[in-house]
């Protein structure tokens, strides 16, 4: 009887082990790294500039009023030229920007003024 019990236990153990597969793999999610300048950018004062499909806009933070608009051209993967009209000053200008990191854009106006924009982070849901 002992041999029969041992054989039954052995068969049961083999049957159970065949049901168990490898441990599930852990899947990690890394959001895609932004490419180019498309998206929303913010200056140190909180003013938001948006680059989308060749169109550039800047809006106020308090009432979302349009402050400037224009177009942009990617001169290279890291250089962008913006042609914009300021609706406040009623002037046109050209701005050259360098994408120094995926989240920082350093810009120089055609009058020599420098400013930086930081990529606006998407809120997690």
N, C-alpha and C positions, 0 to 999 in steps of 0.2 A: 504494500500500500504506500509505503514511503516513496518508492520510485515513481509511482503513478502521480502522487501529490507533487513531487518535485518537477515532473515533466509538465504537469498542468500549470504550475507556477511559471515555469520557464516559457511555455507557449503564451501565457497571458502577458508576461513581461515583453516578449518579442512583439506581440500584437500591439501593445501600448506604445512601444518605442517606434513602431512603423507609422503611427498616427502623428507623431511629433515631428515637425519639420524644423528647419533651421530657425534661429531666433529672428524676429522681424527686424529689418534694417531701420535705423533712425533716419528720418528724412529732415534735412534742415532747409530752411527757406532763406535765401538772401535776395533782397529786392534788387532788381536790375540797376546797374550803374547808369546814371544819366549820360546821354551822349549829346554833344554839342550844347547849344544854348537854349533850345526849345524848353519852355516852361516859365515859371514865375520866379522873379528875382527881387530882392529887397535891398534898399540902400540903408545906411545907418539911421536915417530918420523914419524908416518904416514905409516909405513910398514903394509901391509894387510896380515893377516893369514886367511885361509879359512878352515873350518871343514865341510866335506860333506861325509856322509855315510862311516865313518871309515877312510877317507883319509884326510891328513893334508898337506897344502902347504903354503909357505910364498913367497910373491912376492914383488919386489921393486916398488916404486911408480912412478919413472921416466920413466922406459921403460918396466915395467911389467915382468922383468926377474925373473925366478925362483931362489930363494935364498936357500930354504930348502924344503924338502918333507918328508913324512913319513905316519905313521898310528896313529890312536888314539883309545883308548878303554875307554868306560864309566865304571868306577869302581863302581859308584853309581850315583844317579841323580845329584849330585853336585861335583863329583870328576872325573877327566879325566887324563889318562896317555897317553902321546905322546911319540912315538919312532920316532926320526927324524934323517935325515942326512943333515948336512949343506953342500951345494954345494960350498960355499965360502971357508970354513975352511977344507973341506973334512974330517969331523968328524961325528961320530954318538953320539947321546945323548938321554937321557930319561928326560922328563919334566913332573912334576906333577902339575896339575892345579885344583884350587877350584873355583867353580862358586859361588861367594859371593853375587851377585845380578844377576838378569836376564841379566844385561848389563855389568858386570865386572867379569873378570877372573883373579885371582891372581895365578901366576905360580912360580915354583922353579925348577931350573935345577938340574941335578945330581951332579953338582959341587957347589951347594949352592947359585947360583945367583938368585935373585928375579926380576920379572917384572910383569906388569899388562897389560891386553888387555881390550879394551872397544868395545862392540858390535857396528858394523858399522850400522848406521841408514839407512833405505831404503828411497830413495828420493820419495816424493809424486808426483804423476802425475796429 
